[in-house]
Amino acid sequence: MDRVRNNPRESDSASTVADRVHHKRANLFHFITSLDRAVAARVSSLALHHFSISNSNEIHPFPILPFFLSRFYHSHFLCVFFLSGTFSMALSKISTSYTSSQTLKPNFYSKPCVPLQGYDARRSGVSFEPHRKLRISCSVAPNQVQAPVAPTVPSDTTSNRECFGVFCTTYDLKADEKTKSWKSLIKIAVSGAAGMISNHLLFKLASGEVFGPDQPIALQLLGSERSIQALEGVAMELEDSLYPLLREVSIGINPYEVFQDCEWALLIGAKPRGPGMERAGLLDINGQIFAEQGKALNAVASRNAKVIVVGNPCNTNALICLKNAPNIPAKNFHALTRLDENRAKCQLALKAGVFYDKVSNMTIWGNHSTTQVPDFLNAKINGIPVKEVIKDTKWLETEFTERVQKRGGVLIQKWGRSSAASTAVSIVDAIRSLVTPTPEGDWFSSGVYTNGNPYGIAEDIVYSMPCRSKGDGDYELAKDVIIDDFLRERIKKSEAELLAEKRCVAHLTGEGNAFCDLPEDTMLPGEQ
């Protein structure tokens, strides 16, 4: 009887081993020729070196190399450590069992990575047998990611925030008969200030529509080196609009300057999701932006600043931001889910044949994603529970939620652009819900910190829940809500997704190594 071969590679003949080495070299070199010459030369030398020092009876899984390089090269995320002297060490740590999970220790050149999912051989032109899905957790050392307790302005930071045009003139509101009864000026910082959403929002802020007709404001606008000229154009339009309440406008590209003493921070700017980018990649890229902005707020903003995060994925971005700003109460951070609430109210009004101002107590539970839960159980139409007005339970449980989720995608199909104007309106609604008392018996939705919530939702995440305000900028969670089994199941699904996202950005919240294992892509249609 033939001996059972537990490890076929150990019993291969020398000629078989040599053939396999030759075959894998050919695959590797075929792939390398598709790369830039400089990259190819470096990888080739490292590959030959690796083969020369390998035991003749041990074949390393070189088909995995084109997998890594194709994913990173074509996604513009080519990790530098593949091109450094640490390549051989990193490769030797990859197990021949492709289902295992490894944590790669970082070096000076490495950057936080995201899990690699799937592989399209057509991208590289390499022909080799497909292997099982590989999961890798890339992380940084815990001492590199701890959010500082009290970060200070970097010593090498130069001031590049400056007042603009007519807004550089001095004024005394109390000395003018028309303005002496006005409230004290408030400072509002806006990131992504040259973008489409801000182009609608800034003029609403300046007009008095948001904070009232007797509230003078200063706008502190954050852009980037690429958008600074566009930012100047925005400031010129504000200048030409002659808003009496708009007393100061300053622009800059350094958050440590722009956020100085701000009492409201509207964080709109974020990197859009590019073609082929996975949600995990978007979490990491934008998470780094919001970690830095959180540190800037912590260092220079008002200690009671209110922060509304709009850039997606907004729930987890808000969590990252608050974790990096321990000097500001966590309760002051909000993730924008008001547009989802407004869309849900509109759909219920259409179905019931009423105007949308008749819809109240509308809650969006959970994440700003396809796991969000538009709550028809607690919503009311003309003060009557929705289920007593709309008898079509199947529509409520299926089509209603789908319509709310897909509204942005349908809008793009119709108009060819994203919902910038309605997003700006929803930001206005979110602010006004905090600075004006909530109507008796009603509530509004906002993504807020879950610690101490009465609904049994996991703590230490940012989750959209029903809120009420006395109009002082603060809020409390509504307690008179009903949660049945149908609603609870969906609330838990969105909670699980946010917990997974939290693990994915642990390196940005000071919680150690990150591991990204998101179950599915839940980005809302139209928010790519």
C-alpha positions in Angstrom: 0.0 0.0 0.0 1.3 3.4 -0.9 2.3 5.6 2.0 -0.1 8.5 2.7 1.5 11.7 1.8 0.6 14.3 4.4 2.8 16.9 2.7 3.1 16.2 -1.0 5.8 18.8 -1.4 8.2 16.9 0.9 8.0 13.8 -1.3 8.4 15.5 -4.6 11.3 14.6 -6.7 14.1 17.0 -7.3 13.1 17.4 -10.9 9.5 18.1 -9.9 10.7 20.8 -7.5 12.8 22.3 -10.2 9.9 22.4 -12.6 7.7 24.1 -10.1 10.4 26.7 -9.3 10.8 27.3 -13.0 7.0 27.6 -13.5 6.6 30.1 -10.7 9.6 32.1 -11.8 8.0 32.4 -15.3 4.7 33.5 -13.8 6.5 36.1 -11.7 8.6 37.5 -14.4 5.6 37.7 -16.8 3.8 39.8 -14.2 6.9 42.0 -13.5 7.2 43.0 -17.2 3.8 44.8 -16.9 5.2 47.1 -14.1 7.3 50.2 -14.4 11.0 49.3 -15.1 12.2 50.8 -11.9 9.7 48.8 -9.8 10.3 45.6 -11.9 14.1 45.8 -11.4 13.7 46.0 -7.6 11.1 43.3 -7.3 13.1 41.0 -9.7 16.3 41.2 -7.7 14.4 40.6 -4.5 12.6 37.6 -6.0 15.8 36.0 -7.3 17.4 36.6 -3.9 14.5 34.9 -2.2 14.7 31.8 -4.5 18.5 31.6 -4.1 18.3 31.4 -0.3 15.2 29.1 -0.2 15.6 25.4 0.6 15.4 23.4 -2.6 12.5 21.3 -1.2 10.5 24.3 -0.1 8.4 26.2 -2.6 7.1 29.5 -1.3 3.6 30.6 -2.5 4.8 33.1 -5.1 1.5 33.3 -6.9 0.5 35.4 -3.9 3.0 38.1 -5.0 1.2 39.1 -8.2 -2.0 39.1 -6.1 -0.6 41.7 -3.7 1.1 43.8 -6.3 -1.8 43.8 -8.6 -4.2 44.9 -5.9 -1.9 47.7 -4.6 -0.4 48.8 -7.9 -3.7 49.2 -9.7 -5.4 50.8 -6.7 -2.5 53.2 -6.2 -1.8 51.8 -2.8 1.5 50.0 -3.6 2.9 49.4 -0.1 6.5 50.6 0.1 7.6 47.7 2.2 7.3 45.4 -0.9 10.1 47.5 -2.5 12.2 47.7 0.5 14.8 45.4 2.1 12.0 44.0 4.3 10.3 42.3 1.4 12.0 38.9 2.0 11.1 39.0 5.7 7.5 40.0 5.0 7.1 37.2 2.4 8.6 34.6 4.6 5.9 35.4 7.2 3.1 34.6 4.8 1.8 31.1 5.5 1.3 28.6 2.7 -2.2 28.2 4.2 -3.9 31.1 2.5 -6.8 31.1 5.0 -4.8 32.2 8.0 -4.8 35.7 9.4 -1.5 37.5 9.9 -0.7 40.9 11.5 2.3 42.5 9.8 4.5 44.6 12.0 5.0 48.1 10.5 8.2 49.7 9.7 9.1 53.2 8.8 7.8 52.9 5.3 4.6 51.0 5.9 1.2 52.6 6.1 -2.1 51.3 7.5 -3.6 48.8 5.1 -7.1 47.4 4.5 -8.0 43.7 4.0 -7.7 42.5 0.5 -10.8 40.9 -0.9 -10.8 38.8 -4.1 -8.5 39.1 -7.0 -9.1 39.8 -10.7 -6.4 38.0 -12.7 -7.3 40.0 -15.7 -5.8 43.1 -14.2 -2.3 41.7 -14.2 -2.3 39.4 -17.1 -0.8 36.7 -14.9 -2.2 33.2 -15.4 -2.0 31.0 -12.4 -4.3 28.8 -10.4 -6.7 30.8 -8.2 -6.1 30.4 -4.5 -8.4 30.7 -1.5 -9.3 34.1 -0.1 -6.5 35.6 1.9 -7.3 37.8 4.9 -4.6 40.1 6.3 -4.8 42.6 9.1 -2.4 45.5 8.6 -1.9 47.7 11.6 0.4 50.1 13.2 1.9 49.8 16.6 -0.3 50.9 19.5 2.1 53.6 20.7 1.8 55.2 17.2 -1.9 55.6 17.3 -2.9 56.6 20.8 -5.0 59.8 20.6 -3.1 62.4 22.7 -4.9 63.6 25.8 -4.1 67.2 25.0 -2.5 67.6 21.6 -0.9 71.0 20.9 -0.4 73.0 17.8 2.6 71.6 15.9 5.6 73.8 16.4 6.4 73.9 12.7 2.9 75.0 11.8 2.8 78.3 10.0 -0.2 80.6 10.0 -2.0 80.5 6.7 -5.5 81.6 7.8 -6.3 85.1 6.7 -9.3 87.4 6.7 -10.7 88.2 3.3 -11.5 91.5 1.6 -14.1 93.7 3.3 -14.3 91.2 6.2 -10.9 92.5 7.4 -12.4 95.8 8.4 -13.0 96.5 12.1 -16.4 97.0 13.6 -18.2 97.5 16.9 -21.7 95.9 16.9 -22.6 97.5 20.3 -21.8 101.0 19.0 -24.2 100.8 16.0 -27.8 101.5 16.7 -28.9 98.8 14.3 -26.8 96.1 15.8 -26.4 96.8 19.5 -29.3 94.5 20.3 -27.8 91.6 18.5 -26.3 88.6 20.2 -22.6 88.0 20.6 -20.8 86.9 17.4 -20.3 83.1 17.0 -17.5 81.4 15.0 -18.4 78.6 12.6 -15.7 76.5 11.0 -16.5 74.7 7.8 -14.3 72.1 6.1 -14.6 71.3 2.5 -15.7 74.9 2.1 -15.1 75.1 -1.6 -17.3 72.0 -2.4 -20.8 71.8 -3.7 -22.5 71.2 -0.4 -20.8 74.2 1.2 -21.7 76.3 -1.9 -25.4 75.9 -0.8 -24.8 75.9 3.0 -22.6 79.0 3.5 -25.2 81.4 2.1 -27.9 79.9 4.3 -25.6 80.4 7.3 -24.8 84.0 6.3 -28.5 85.0 5.7 -29.6 84.3 9.3 -31.8 81.4 8.3 -30.0 79.0 10.6 -29.1 80.9 13.8 -31.7 83.7 13.6 -32.0 87.3 12.4 -30.1 88.7 15.4 -27.1 86.3 15.4 -23.9 87.7 13.8 -21.5 85.1 12.6 -17.9 84.6 11.5 -17.2 81.9 8.9 -13.8 80.2 9.1 -13.4 78.2 5.9 -11.0 75.3 5.5 -9.8 74.2 2.1 -6.7 72.5 0.6 -3.8 73.6 -1.5 -5.7 72.4 -4.5 -8.9 74.3 -3.7 -7.5 77.5 -2.3 -8.3 79.6 -5.4 -11.9 78.2 -5.4 -12.1 79.1 -1.7 -11.2 82.7 -2.6 -13.9 82.7 -5.1 -16.4 81.5 -2.5 -15.3 84.3 -0.2 -15.7 86.8 -3.0 -19.3 85.7 -3.5 -20.0 86.0 0.2 -18.4 89.5 0.1 -20.7 90.5 -2.9 -23.8 89.2 -1.2 -23.8 92.0 1.5 -25.1 89.9 4.3 -25.3 92.2 7.4 -25.0 89.3 9.8 -21.8 88.0 8.2 -19.1 90.0 10.0 -16.0 87.9 9.4 -14.7 85.5 6.8 -11.3 83.9 7.0 -9.9 81.2 4.7 -7.0 78.7 5.1 -5.7 75.2 4.6 -4.4 74.5 8.1 -7.1 73.1 10.5 -5.1 74.3 13.6 -5.5 77.8 12.3 -9.0 77.6 10.8 -10.6 75.9 13.8 -9.3 78.5 16.3 -11.9 79.3 18.9 -14.8 77.9 16.7 -18.1 77.2 18.5 -19.5 75.1 15.6 -17.5 72.8 13.3 -19.2 71.5 10.2 -16.9 68.8 8.8 -18.0 68.3 5.2 -14.8 67.8 3.4 -13.9 64.1 2.7 -12.4 62.1 -0.1 -15.1 60.7 -2.4 -15.2 57.0 -3.0 -13.3 56.2 -6.2 -13.9 53.4 -8.7 -13.0 50.1 -7.3 -12.5 51.4 -3.8 -13.8 49.2 -1.1 -15.6 50.6 2.0 -12.7 49.6 4.2 -10.4 51.7 2.1 -12.7 54.7 2.4 -12.8 54.2 6.1 -9.0 54.3 6.4 -8.4 57.2 4.1 -11.1 59.5 5.4 -10.5 58.3 8.9 -7.0 59.8 8.8 -8.5 63.1 7.8 -11.0 63.1 10.7 -8.4 62.0 13.2 -6.2 65.0 12.3 -9.2 67.4 12.4 -10.2 65.9 15.8 -6.7 66.7 17.1 -7.0 70.2 15.7 -10.4 70.8 17.3 -9.0 69.4 20.6 -6.1 71.9 20.5 -7.7 75.1 19.4 -11.5 75.0 19.3 -13.9 76.1 22.0 -14.2 73.6 24.8 -17.9 73.3 24.2 -17.8 73.3 20.4 -20.6 71.4 18.6 -19.3 69.2 15.8 -21.4 67.9 12.9 -19.7 65.3 10.7 -21.0 65.1 7.1 -18.1 63.4 5.2 -18.8 59.7 4.8 -18.7 57.2 6.3 -20.0 59.8 8.7 -20.8 57.7 11.8 -17.4 56.2 12.1 -15.7 59.4 11.1 -17.5 61.1 13.9 -16.3 58.4 16.3 -12.7 58.9 15.1 -13.0 62.6 15.5 -14.3 62.5 19.0 -11.7 60.0 20.1 -9.0 62.4 19.0 -10.6 65.4 20.8 -10.9 64.3 24.5 -11.1 68.0 25.6 -14.5 68.3 23.9 -17.5 66.4 25.4 -18.2 63.3 23.3 -21.9 64.2 23.4 -21.1 67.3 21.3 -20.3 65.2 18.2 -23.0 64.4 15.6 -23.1 62.3 12.4 -25.5 63.7 9.9 -28.5 61.4 9.4 -31.0 64.2 8.9 -31.2 63.9 5.2 -32.3 60.2 5.7 -35.0 61.4 8.1 -36.2 64.1 5.6 -36.4 61.5 2.8 -38.3 59.1 5.0 -40.8 61.8 5.9 -41.3 62.6 2.3 -42.0 58.9 1.4 -44.5 58.5 4.2 -46.3 61.7 3.2 -46.5 60.6 -0.5 -47.9 57.3 0.5 -50.5 58.8 2.9 -51.4 61.6 0.5 -50.6 64.4 2.9 -48.0 67.2 3.0 -44.7 66.3 4.7 -45.1 68.7 7.6 -47.8 66.4 8.9 -45.2 63.6 9.5 -43.6 63.7 13.0 -41.6 61.4 15.3 -39.5 60.0 12.4 -36.4 58.2 13.5 -33.5 56.9 11.5 -31.8 54.3 13.6 -28.2 53.2 13.1 -25.6 53.8 10.5 -25.7 56.1 7.5 -25.6 53.1 5.1 -28.0 50.5 3.7 -28.3 49.0 7.2 -30.1 52.2 8.4 -33.5 51.7 9.9 -36.3 54.2 9.0 -38.7 53.7 11.9 -42.3 53.6 10.8 -43.4 52.0 14.1 -43.0 55.2 16.1 -43.6 57.7 13.3 -46.9 59.6 13.2 -49.0 61.3 10.6 -51.3 64.1 11.9 -50.5 62.7 15.4 -51.7 59.2 14.5 -49.3 56.2 14.4 -48.3 55.5 10.8 -49.4 51.9 10.9 -53.0 53.1 11.6 -52.8 55.5 8.6 -50.9 53.3 6.1 -52.4 49.8 6.3 -50.0 48.3 3.8 -47.6 46.6 6.2 -45.7 44.9 3.4 -44.9 48.3 1.8 -43.8 49.7 5.1 -41.5 46.7 5.9 -39.8 46.5 2.4 -40.4 49.2 -0.2 -40.5 52.1 2.2 -37.0 51.4 3.5 -35.6 50.7 0.0 -37.0 54.0 -1.3 -35.3 55.9 1.5 -32.0 54.2 0.9 -32.0 54.5 -2.9 -33.3 58.1 -3.2 -29.8 59.5 -3.7 -29.0 57.0 -6.5 -32.3 57.8 -8.3 -31.6 61.5 -8.0 -28.2 61.1 -9.7 -29.9 59.1 -12.5 -32.4 61.9 -13.1 -30.1 64.9 -12.7 -26.6 63.6 -13.2 -25.2 65.0 -9.9 -25.4 64.2 -6.2 -27.8 65.7 -3.7 -25.7 68.6 -2.6 -28.5 71.1 -2.1 -30.7 68.8 0.0 -27.7 67.8 2.0 -27.1 71.4 2.8 -30.7 71.8 3.8 -30.4 68.8 6.1 -27.4 70.3 7.8 -29.4 73.5 8.4 -32.2 71.3 9.8 -29.8 69.5 12.1 -28.4 72.7 13.5 -31.8 74.3 14.0 -33.0 71.2 15.8 -30.2 71.9 18.4 -30.6 75.7 18.7 -34.5 75.7 18.8 -36.7 73.8 21.3 -38.1 70.6 19.9 -41.9 70.7 19.5 -43.8 69.0 22.3 -43.9 65.2 21.8 -41.7 65.2 18.7 -38.1 64.3 18.2 -35.4 64.4 15.5 -32.7 62.0 14.3 -28.9 62.4 14.8 -25.9 60.1 15.0 -24.7 60.5 18.5 -22.4 58.8 21.0 -24.2 55.8 22.5 -22.8 55.7 26.0 -25.7 55.7 28.5 -28.4 55.1 25.9 -31.7 53.6 27.1 -32.2 51.3 24.1 -29.7 48.5 24.8 -27.5 49.6 21.9 -23.8 48.8 22.3 -21.8 51.6 23.8 -18.8 53.5 22.4 -20.1 53.9 18.9 -21.8 56.7 17.0 -25.4 55.6 16.2 -28.4 57.5 15.0 -31.1 57.7 17.6 -34.2 59.9 18.4 -33.2 63.2 20.2 -34.9 66.2 21.8 -33.4 69.6 22.5 -34.3 72.6 24.7 -32.7 74.8 22.1 -29.4 75.3 24.0 -27.3 73.2 21.6 -27.5 70.2 23.8 -29.9 67.2 23.5 -31.3 64.3 25.4 -32.4 60.9 24.0 -36.2 60.3 23.7 -37.3 57.6 26.0 -41.0 57.2 25.0 -40.3 54.9 22.0 -41.6 51.5 21.2 -39.2 48.8 19.9 -40.8 45.5 18.7 -39.0 42.4 17.5 -39.0 43.5 13.9 -37.4 46.9 14.8 -35.0 45.3 17.3 -33.6 42.9 14.7 -32.8 45.7 12.3 -31.3 47.9 15.0 -28.9 45.1 15.9 -27.9 44.6 12.3 -26.8 48.2 12.0 -25.1 48.0 15.4 -23.1 45.0 14.3 -21.9 46.9 11.2 -20.8 49.9 13.2 -18.9 47.7 15.6 -17.1 46.1 12.6 -16.3 49.6 11.3 -14.9 50.5 14.7 -12.6 47.5 14.7 -11.5 48.6 11.2 -10.3 52.0 12.4 -8.9 51.0 15.8 -5.5 52.3 14.8 -7.1 55.8 14.4 -9.0 55.8 17.7 -6.1 54.8 20.0 -7.4 51.3 20.6 -4.4 49.3 19.2 -4.3 47.1 16.1 -7.0 47.4 13.5 -8.7 44.4 11.9 -11.1 45.0 9.0 -13.6 42.3 8.3 -16.7 44.1 7.0 -19.4 41.6 5.9 -20.6 43.5 2.8 -20.6 46.7 1.0 -23.3 48.9 2.4 -22.5 52.3 1.0 -25.7 54.1 0.1 -26.4 54.4 -3.6 -25.5 57.8 -4.9 -22.8 58.4 -2.3 -19.9 56.9 -4.1 
